[in-house]
Structures are given as C-alpha cells and as structure tokens.
Amino acid sequence: MPVWQKAACHDGTTEGVPARQYSIDHFPNIARLLTATLGFPDADEMRGVRCQHAAGISHIATANSPWRDRVVQTARMFGVGTDNTVTACDPMHGNYRKPILRPGQAFHLARNWPRDAFLAAEQLGISTRPVLLGPVSFLALCGMTKGDSVGQGLMRLLPAYIECFEQLNNAGCFWIQIDEPILAHPGLPAATLTHMDVAWHVLSEASRGTSLVLVGGSGGFGRHLPFVLQLPFGGLHVDVVHGYRDFPYVLQHFPAHHWLSLGLVDSCSAAPTHISMAHGIVEQTLRSHRPDRLMIAPSGALSDSNALTDPDITNVLPQKMSEIVAVASRRTIARRSASIRDFCENDIRFVPCADNSVRH
C-alpha cells in the first residue's frame, strides 16, 4: 500500500496519535503529499467511495450531489418544500432547479444527509469529508419573495446549520467541505460578502475541532480572492485549471499553516493531465508551503460535468483518480524550476476559456 494511502483522512497524523493534537514533529521525514477529491456524484455513492479508496485517495468527499440537484437537496435538508420549483440558469454553472422560498420561510434540520453519508462510509472503515452547500450560496440561489432578503433568511437558517454541524461533530467527523459557488460571480454586492463573512464566523465557531474546507465555484475566486483569504477556514481549494490566475496571489498570501488543496486535474475534460507540468506547480508551491498541509485534487467534483457522457465517465474517472495520485507521488516529482508562465504557455493543451482563467 502506498504511503499516501495510509494517511488518516482528518489530518494526516500517524496511527495512534490523537487526531486533534497535530504537530509537525509527527512527520520528521515527510515523503508524500495528500490526495483529495471534491465529490463523486453517483447513484451508488458508496461504490464511488470504495473506488476512490482503492485508488489511493486519502481525502474522499461524500454527500456531494450533482449541481443541478444541489440547491433542491439542500432545501429539503432544511425543511423547505420543493413542490414549487422553477428551472433557473446560473451564469457560471448552468441550469438547476430553483426552489421558491415562502415569505418569512422557517428552516429546521429535517434530515442530515451529510452525516448519514459519513456514517455509511465509516461502516466501510473509510473516514470521509461531507459536503454542504454554504448557507449564503443556498439562499442566493433560491427564489425569495418580495420583502424578504438573504440577510433576514440567514438569521433563520444558521441555527439549522449549527445543528447539522453538531451532529457531524458527534458522529466523529474531522472535515466538513463547504461549497460557495456564488463566489465565482464577479459582481457580488458588498452586502452578500458581508453576509458570507458573518455566516463563516458563525460556522467556524460551531465547528469546534472540525476543519472547514472552503470550495468556490467554477473558474476560481477572481476579484473576491482577498476577501476569501480572510475567512476563518481550515483549508481552501484553488481551481488551478479553470481559475489559474488566482494562483500567484495564493502563493504570495496564503498562510503556510493552513491546508491548501490544488485542483490540478481537470474534472471536466477527458484530456489527460500533463503530469510533469503539474509536478512543476507542486514544487513551486512547496517552496512556501508545508507538504503535510498540501492536497492534490481535481479542479471540481468528479463526474459532475455535462461535458462528459455516461460512457466517458465510466472510462475517465479511473484515469482522473490515477492522475491525482500520480501528481501527489513525491517519488515521481522532478526537481524543476518551471515558472507559472511556462505552465500556461508551454503546454499546448491550455487554451483560454473565460476571463482571467485557463483550462486544459
């Protein structure tokens, strides 16, 4: 079994070390990087968990639903009726089902799907990272009646999120992934960012010893990156494939003691990842970041892409998982000094796809 597969899913501590008493002293000779996935949307999620574990993935996300169902599933989780939905289009993520909230909508934790998925994986002996849609992103993606607002809804919704977190803590969860897809929108009003700041501080307090991993939307954070870096997260995912221009700022300003997830494997294309170029980015990151706090991940959720058909997904997913593990293998990383510009310009598979971003 490769050494990175033996890493504990919560913090990489060695067997027998108390999970929440992490110390760099436990790793006198670090020879590996951690691997991670952002989700495996599938009707049989446990099959996906087993598949990833067998491939050597150490941080496996669960309770991750496809984008088109994410908002409705979150609404049901917090007691919102979903009989009244409309088809909406998010400019960054495509079509989805949009619930319509009632005036003064009340929220309660009707069912804790993230906890259920975590416990199901625990029965297989695999500790996972449950995924939740952030409360501000959820409210912003719902339809709200006139006279109601995201700020008012947030005060009613946060107690239900706190209850969800408490149940995850009691279940023994060490990681919670919070998706904030609206951070991909360049024109967010200042009030929305204020609401998100409040929500994250509340959730951070409620998480206690659990580490929160912040994941943005497709294409990176763009102009919101300075705001994102001051949020109280334990780990941050950076989409290096589709939001590449965020990366230099992250290298300069990201605190070395935080967990950093690098999305180096394109989850939306069947094209193979350029492993040597990805290794160059890893080496550049390791000059300023601790290797035991660095995860190698896909750019987004595996198989959650309209660009891949079902036959493609069957063939591509094993390839993508093997690429994640290959990039994370320190034994195959060549010592090189490739610059960020080289990574963009020397690989012919990188072409512009949106403002301030590149992709394979």
N, C-alpha and C positions, 0 to 999 in steps of 0.2 A: 504494500500500500504506500503511495507517495506521501511525503511528509506533509504536504499542504492539505491532504485529505484528512489527516489526523487532527487538524486544528479544530478546537472547540468552536461552535458556531457563535458563541456570545462575544468572546474577546480574544481568542487565540491562546489562552493560557494552557499550560501543560496539565496533564491529568493529575488530580489531587490538589491542585492549587485552588483556593476559594475563588469563585468566579468573579466576585465584585471587589477583589483585593488585587487588582492587576499591578504589576511592577515590571519595568524593563529588565530588572535583574533576573527574571524568569527566562530571559532569552539571551544568554551570553553569546551564542553563535547562531544568529538568525540566518537561515539558508533558504527561506521561501517567502512568497507573498501569498496573501489570502485571495481566494476567488469568491465571486458573488454573482447572483442573478437577481434581476428585478421583478421576476414573476414568470409563471408558466401557465397562462390561461388555458385551461383544458377541462373537459367534462369530468375526467378522472384525474383530479389533482394529485392524489397520492401516487399514481403511476408516474407523473412528472417529478414528484419529489424523489422517488426511488431512482429514476433515470438520472437525475442530476447528482444525487449522492454517489451513484456508481461511477459517474464520470469524474469524480474528484472535486465537485463543487462544495465549498465549505460553508458559504452563507446562502441559504436557499429561502427564497421568499414564498409565502403561502397566502391564501385568501386574496389572490390577485385576479380580478375579473377583467374581461376584455373592456376596452374603453367604451364601446357602445352601450354596455350594460352597467358601467361603474356607478353612475350617478343614481340610477334607479335602485340598484342593490343597496347603496348607502342609505337612500331614503327609507327603504323597507327595514333596514337595520335599526333605524332610529324612529320607527313608528309612524312613518308618513305613508298614507295611502297612495298607491301608484296607478289607480284606475284612470286618473286624469293625467295623461302624459301627451306630449307633442314631440314630433321629430324636429330636432334643432341641429344646427351646424356650428361647431366650434372652429374658428378660423385656423387654429394650429393642429387640431386633432381629428377633424371630420365630423360626420353625423353621429348623433347619440340620442337616446330617449331622455326627454327633459320633463321631470316631474313639476307639477304646479302646486306650490305651497298655498295653504289656506291663509286668510288674514289671521295674524297672531298665532301661526302654526305652533302647536306644542310638540315637543320631542321627548322621547324616552327610549331607553335601550330595549328594543323588542327582541332582538336576537344577536348574540355576539359571534358572528361568523368568523372573524379573525381568531378568536380564542378556540373555537371548535376546530378550525383547520390546524392550529398549533398543536392542540392535544392529539388530533388524529396522527400527525407526523411523529409526535413524541412516542406514540404506541409502536412506531416502527424503529424507535431508537434514534430518531433524527430531530435535532433541535432546529427550528426554523425562525424566520423573520416575518411576522404577519404584516400585511399591507393594509393601510387605511387611507381613504381619501381625506385630505385635510378639511377641517370644518369651514374655513373661508372659501376654499375652492368649491366645496359642495354647495354652499349657499349661492355663490356667484353663478354656478352652472344650473341652478334651479330657476323656475319662474316664480317671481314674487308679485303679490298683489299690490296695487297702488296704496301707499300709506305705510307699507312695511319696508324694511331695509335690511341689508346684510348685518349692520351693527346691532339692530334690535334682535334679529334672528339668532345672532351669535350668542347673545346672553342667555337665550333659551336653550341653545344647542349644547353649549360647553359642559353643563352638568352631565349630559348623557355620554359625552366623550370621556369625561373623568371616570364615570362608572365603568366604561369599556376598558380603560387603562387599568383600573383597579383589579378587574377580573383577569386581565392579561398578566399583571404582576403576580397575583395569587396563583396563577397557573404555572409560574416559573419562567415566564418569558423574559429574555435579556435584551431583545432587539424589537423595535417597532419601526416599520417604514411608513413615513407619511408622504403621500404624493400631493404635490401642489401644482397641478397642470396650468393654472391660470398665470403662474409666474413666467410662462413663455409668451404672454401677451405683452407687447411693448408699451401699450398705452394705458396701463392700470392707473386709476386715480389714486391720489395720496391717501384718501380715506380707506381704500381697500388694503393698502400696505400697512396702515395703522391697525386695522382690524387683525391682519395676519400677525403683526408683532405681538398684540395682546394675546391672541389665541396661542401662539407658540410658547409664550412665557407661562401661560396657564397650564398647557400640556406638559411642558418641561417640569414644572413643579409636581404635577400629578404623576409623572412617570417614575419618580423616585430613583431607584437604581437602574432602571431600564434605559438603554441608549436609544435615542431617536435619530433615525436616518432620514434626511430631507432629500426628496427626489422632485425635480422640477418637471416641466413639460418638454415636448419635442422642440429641439433647436437651442436649448440652453436658456440661460437667465438674461443674457443681454444687459440692458441698462439697469436691471434690478439686481445685478450681482453684488454690488457693495452693500445693499440692503440685506440680501440673503446671508452674507458672511457674518453679519452681526446677530443673527437669530441664534437662540440657545439650542442648537442641535448637537448631537454627539458625533454624527457623521454626515457627510454631504456627498451626493452623487453628481459628477460632472460628465455630461454627454460630450465626449471628445470628438465623436464622429459628426454629429449634426450641429453642435454648438462649439466648434473648435476655437472660436475667437475669445471664448471665456477663459481658456486655459492659461494664457500668460498672466492674467490678473490673479488667477487662483494660485499659480506658482509663487507669485510675489507676496500675496497677502494671506494665504491660508495658514492657520496655526498648525505647527508640526505635530502637536499632541492630539489633534482631532483625527478621526477616521476619515479617509478620503477614498471614494470609490471612483475609479476611472473607467468610463464607458468607452472602451477601445475596440469592441467587437460590434459591428453593425448588425443590429437585430432586425432590420427592415429590408435586407437585401441578401440574396443567395450568393453574392460575390464573396470569394474568400478574403479573409483579413490578411493584410500584409504584416506577417508576424515580426519580421526584422524591424520594420518601421515602428510598430507598436512597442517593441523592446526599447527602441531609442527614446520614446516618450517616457517609458517607465524609468529608464536610467536617469533621464533628466529630472524626473520628479524626485527620485531617491537622493539627489544631491541636497535636498532641503526637507525631506520628509522621512519619517521613521518607516522602515519596511514592514514592521509588525502592525502598522496602522494604515496600510495601503491595500485596497481591494482592487482586483481586476474584474471588470463586469462588462456586460453588453451595453450598448447605448440606451436601450429601452427594454420593455418587457419582451421576453422571448415568445415568439409565435403570435404576438398581438399586433399584427400588421395586415392591412388589406392588400399589400403588395405581394404577399406570399399566398399561393393557393394551397389547398389541403395536401396534395402530393408533394409540393415544395416543402411544406412544414415538416412532413414525415422525414424527408431526406436532409433538410437543412439543420434541424435542431441538434442532432448528434454532432454535426460539423461545428456548429457555433459553440456548443459546450466544450468540445475538444480544443477549439481555438482559445477559449477563455483560460482553460487550464494550461495550454501551451504558453500563452503570454505570461502567465503567473509563475512559470517554472524558472527559477533563478539560474538553474544549471545551463539553460539554453540562451540566456540573455547575453548578447555580445556587448563588450565594453566599447562603446562608440560615442561620438560627440555630435550626432546629428542634431541640427537645430530645429526649432519649431517651423521655421520657413522651409527647411529641407523636407520635413514630413509632409507639408502641404504640396510643395511644388515638384518634388522628385517622384511622387507616386502618381502615375497617370490615371489611377482609378479614383482619385479625388477630383471632383468637379463641383462647381458652385450649385447649391440647391435652394438657397434662401439668403436674405440679407444677413451678413455677419455670421455665416455658417458654411461648412463644407461637409461633404459626406463621401463615402466610398462609392 
